[in-house]
Amino acid sequence: MSTRPPQIVAFGGGGFSMEAGNPLLDDYVLEATGADRPKVCFIPTASGDADHYVVRFYRRFSAVADTSHVSLFRRDKGAGAVEGDLEAHLLAQDLIYVGGGSVLSLLGTWRAHGLDGIIKRAWRRGVMLCGLSAGSLCWFSEAVTAFHGPPGPVRGLGLLPHSNCVHYDGEAVRGEVFRDMIATGQMREGYAAEDGAALHFEGRELLRVVSSRPAARAYRVSSDGEHPLAVSYLGERAALAVA
């Protein structure tokens, strides 16, 4: 059984599906697993298990990790998803990577298939969780989604007892709704991350914030407004490693 603490890396936006040619966030989560060649499983539920998304995942990770994916919308459920084996497969991973899309569709589908409970058990056992957009919102108690229309609240899995807002620099209305809901007590206090910024939690507490872009920012958002967080740009660390 893993002795690693529960960890979640929630991207505001970024990774292989948003930042072609910029590997920094993906490299960060791979390294954070502590495995030389980590086992990485991709769950693209929020996109309806889009074929192109799965293909891009394998192109990005197959050379550096033992890769698999889980499909809940297809008869062919993907590697490791044979009936009765899904939980064992996910508990054996080093990293579960959740893609973007509709967080409402993601949560409803996971709950229908019992995947929400499996992922919670994997997290408790030290399997690292990460994702962008919907794959970031889902881990929190509350979040703001804008996939199906005007921004509105959604209840997530509650692994992290905070609220969350993604794409904070690119979707001004979403950010305004997030701040207003917290200020008026309609949503608990939480975190906002711009594209390229990632919130790394150990247990339920924020451990650090990293970024794949020099200017990407993240905030703690409370009833009295935004509070900028210290962000470590991963490009500087990569440059030092090469020097």
C-alpha positions as CSV (number, residue, x, y, z in Angstrom):
1,M,0.0,0.0,0.0
2,S,1.3,3.5,-0.9
3,T,2.7,5.6,1.9
4,R,2.3,8.8,-0.1
5,P,0.0,11.5,1.3
6,P,-3.2,12.4,-0.6
7,Q,-2.4,14.9,-3.3
8,I,-4.3,16.9,-5.9
9,V,-2.9,19.3,-8.5
10,A,-5.7,21.5,-9.9
11,F,-4.8,23.4,-13.1
12,G,-6.5,26.7,-13.8
13,G,-5.9,25.7,-17.4
14,G,-3.0,24.1,-19.2
15,G,-1.3,20.8,-19.7
16,F,-1.1,18.9,-23.0
17,S,-4.6,19.8,-24.2
18,M,-4.1,23.5,-23.8
19,E,-0.4,24.2,-24.1
20,A,1.0,22.4,-27.1
21,G,4.8,22.6,-26.8
22,N,4.8,23.6,-23.2
23,P,5.4,20.4,-21.0
24,L,6.0,22.2,-17.7
25,L,2.7,21.4,-15.8
26,D,2.6,17.8,-17.1
27,D,6.2,17.3,-16.3
28,Y,5.6,18.7,-12.8
29,V,2.8,16.2,-12.0
30,L,4.9,13.3,-13.4
31,E,7.8,14.2,-11.2
32,A,5.6,14.8,-8.1
33,T,4.5,11.1,-8.2
34,G,8.0,10.1,-7.2
35,A,8.0,7.2,-9.7
36,D,10.7,6.7,-12.3
37,R,8.2,5.6,-14.9
38,P,4.8,6.4,-13.3
39,K,1.5,4.7,-14.1
40,V,-0.8,7.3,-15.5
41,C,-4.5,6.8,-16.3
42,F,-6.4,9.4,-18.3
43,I,-10.2,9.9,-17.6
44,P,-11.8,12.0,-20.4
45,T,-15.4,11.8,-19.2
46,A,-16.0,15.6,-19.3
47,S,-15.4,15.6,-23.0
48,G,-17.7,12.6,-23.7
49,D,-14.6,10.4,-24.1
50,A,-13.6,12.3,-27.3
51,D,-11.3,10.1,-29.4
52,H,-9.0,13.0,-30.3
53,Y,-8.4,13.8,-26.6
54,V,-7.5,10.2,-25.8
55,V,-5.1,10.1,-28.8
56,R,-3.4,13.4,-27.6
57,F,-3.0,11.9,-24.2
58,Y,-1.1,8.9,-25.4
59,R,1.1,11.0,-27.7
60,R,2.1,13.1,-24.8
61,F,2.6,10.5,-22.1
62,S,3.3,7.1,-23.6
63,A,7.1,7.7,-24.0
64,V,7.5,8.7,-20.3
65,A,4.8,6.7,-18.5
66,D,2.9,3.4,-18.4
67,T,-0.4,4.8,-19.9
68,S,-4.0,3.8,-19.9
69,H,-7.4,5.4,-20.0
70,V,-11.0,4.8,-18.8
71,S,-14.0,5.4,-21.1
72,L,-17.5,5.4,-19.6
73,F,-19.3,6.4,-22.8
74,R,-18.0,3.6,-25.0
75,R,-18.7,-0.1,-25.1
76,D,-14.9,-0.5,-25.2
77,K,-14.2,1.0,-21.8
78,G,-10.5,1.4,-22.3
79,A,-7.4,-0.2,-20.8
80,G,-7.9,-1.4,-17.3
81,A,-11.7,-1.0,-17.4
82,V,-12.7,-4.6,-17.7
83,E,-15.8,-5.4,-15.6
84,G,-14.7,-5.8,-12.0
85,D,-11.2,-4.6,-12.6
86,L,-11.7,-0.8,-12.7
87,E,-11.2,-0.2,-9.0
88,A,-8.1,-2.4,-8.8
89,H,-6.7,-0.7,-11.9
90,L,-7.2,2.9,-10.6
91,L,-5.8,2.0,-7.1
92,A,-2.7,0.7,-8.8
93,Q,-2.0,4.1,-10.6
94,D,0.6,6.7,-9.6
95,L,-1.4,9.5,-11.3
96,I,-5.0,9.9,-12.4
97,Y,-5.3,12.7,-15.0
98,V,-8.8,14.1,-15.6
99,G,-9.5,16.0,-18.8
100,G,-11.6,19.2,-19.4
101,G,-15.1,19.7,-20.7
102,S,-18.4,19.6,-18.8
103,V,-18.0,19.2,-15.1
104,L,-21.8,18.5,-14.8
105,S,-21.6,15.6,-17.2
106,L,-18.4,14.4,-15.5
107,L,-20.0,14.3,-12.0
108,G,-23.2,12.8,-13.1
109,T,-21.5,10.0,-15.1
110,W,-19.0,9.2,-12.4
111,R,-21.8,8.9,-9.8
112,A,-23.9,6.7,-12.1
113,H,-20.9,4.3,-12.5
114,G,-19.6,4.5,-8.9
115,L,-16.4,6.1,-10.1
116,D,-16.7,8.9,-7.6
117,G,-16.2,6.5,-4.7
118,I,-13.4,4.7,-6.4
119,I,-11.5,7.9,-7.0
120,K,-12.0,9.0,-3.4
121,R,-10.4,5.7,-2.2
122,A,-7.6,6.1,-4.7
123,W,-6.9,9.6,-3.4
124,R,-6.9,8.4,0.2
125,R,-4.4,5.7,-0.7
126,G,-1.9,8.2,-2.2
127,V,-2.8,8.1,-5.9
128,M,-2.1,11.6,-7.1
129,L,-5.1,13.3,-8.8
130,C,-4.8,16.2,-11.3
131,G,-6.7,17.8,-14.1
132,L,-7.6,21.0,-15.9
133,S,-10.9,22.9,-16.1
134,A,-13.6,20.4,-15.3
135,G,-10.8,18.1,-14.2
136,S,-9.9,20.8,-11.7
137,L,-13.3,21.9,-10.5
138,C,-14.5,18.4,-9.7
139,W,-12.2,17.9,-6.6
140,F,-13.6,20.9,-4.7
141,S,-16.7,21.2,-2.5
142,E,-18.1,24.0,-4.7
143,A,-17.1,25.6,-8.0
144,V,-18.3,27.9,-10.8
145,T,-19.0,26.2,-14.1
146,A,-19.6,28.1,-17.4
147,F,-19.7,25.2,-19.8
148,H,-23.4,25.1,-20.5
149,G,-24.2,28.8,-20.4
150,P,-23.9,31.7,-17.9
151,P,-21.6,30.9,-14.9
152,G,-23.3,29.2,-12.0
153,P,-22.5,27.1,-9.0
154,V,-21.8,23.3,-9.0
155,R,-21.1,21.0,-6.1
156,G,-18.1,18.8,-6.6
157,L,-16.7,15.7,-4.9
158,G,-15.7,17.6,-1.8
159,L,-12.2,16.1,-1.5
160,L,-11.0,19.7,-1.0
161,P,-13.3,21.7,1.4
162,H,-12.9,24.9,-0.7
163,S,-14.4,26.6,-3.7
164,N,-12.6,26.9,-7.1
165,C,-12.6,29.0,-10.2
166,V,-10.6,28.1,-13.3
167,H,-9.6,30.1,-16.4
168,Y,-9.6,33.1,-14.1
169,D,-7.8,35.4,-16.5
170,G,-9.6,34.3,-19.6
171,E,-13.3,34.4,-18.5
172,A,-14.0,37.6,-16.8
173,V,-17.7,36.9,-16.1
174,R,-17.0,33.6,-14.4
175,G,-14.5,35.4,-12.1
176,E,-17.0,38.1,-11.3
177,V,-19.7,35.5,-10.4
178,F,-17.2,33.6,-8.3
179,R,-16.2,36.7,-6.3
180,D,-19.8,37.9,-5.9
181,M,-21.0,34.5,-4.6
182,I,-18.2,34.4,-2.0
183,A,-18.8,38.0,-1.0
184,T,-22.5,37.4,-0.4
185,G,-22.1,34.1,1.4
186,Q,-23.6,32.0,-1.4
187,M,-20.3,30.0,-1.8
188,R,-17.5,29.2,0.6
189,E,-14.1,30.8,0.3
190,G,-11.6,29.2,-2.0
191,Y,-9.1,29.6,-4.8
192,A,-8.9,31.0,-8.3
193,A,-6.2,30.0,-10.8
194,E,-5.4,31.5,-14.2
195,D,-4.5,29.5,-17.3
196,G,-1.0,28.1,-16.7
197,A,-1.3,28.2,-12.9
198,A,-1.7,25.0,-10.8
199,L,-2.8,24.6,-7.2
200,H,-0.9,21.7,-5.5
201,F,-2.7,20.4,-2.4
202,E,-1.3,17.9,0.1
203,G,-4.2,16.5,2.1
204,R,-6.7,19.3,2.2
205,E,-4.2,22.1,2.5
206,L,-2.5,24.1,-0.2
207,L,1.1,23.1,-0.5
208,R,2.3,25.4,-3.3
209,V,1.3,27.1,-6.5
210,V,3.3,26.5,-9.7
211,S,3.0,27.8,-13.2
212,S,3.9,27.0,-16.8
213,R,3.7,30.7,-17.8
214,P,5.9,33.4,-16.2
215,A,2.9,35.7,-15.5
216,A,0.3,33.2,-14.5
217,R,-1.3,34.0,-11.1
218,A,-3.5,32.4,-8.5
219,Y,-5.5,33.8,-5.6
220,R,-7.1,32.9,-2.3
221,V,-10.6,34.5,-2.6
222,S,-12.5,35.4,0.6
223,S,-15.4,37.6,1.5
224,D,-13.1,40.6,1.6
225,G,-11.7,40.0,-1.9
226,E,-8.7,38.5,-3.7
227,H,-5.4,37.7,-2.0
228,P,-2.5,36.9,-4.4
229,L,-0.6,33.7,-3.8
230,A,3.1,33.1,-4.3
231,V,3.7,31.3,-7.6
232,S,6.8,29.4,-8.6
233,Y,7.4,29.5,-12.4
234,L,8.5,26.1,-13.5
235,G,10.5,27.4,-16.4
236,E,13.1,28.9,-14.0
237,R,13.5,25.5,-12.3
238,A,13.8,23.8,-15.7
239,A,16.5,26.2,-16.8
240,L,18.5,25.7,-13.6
241,A,18.3,21.9,-14.1
242,V,19.8,22.2,-17.6
243,A,22.5,24.7,-16.5
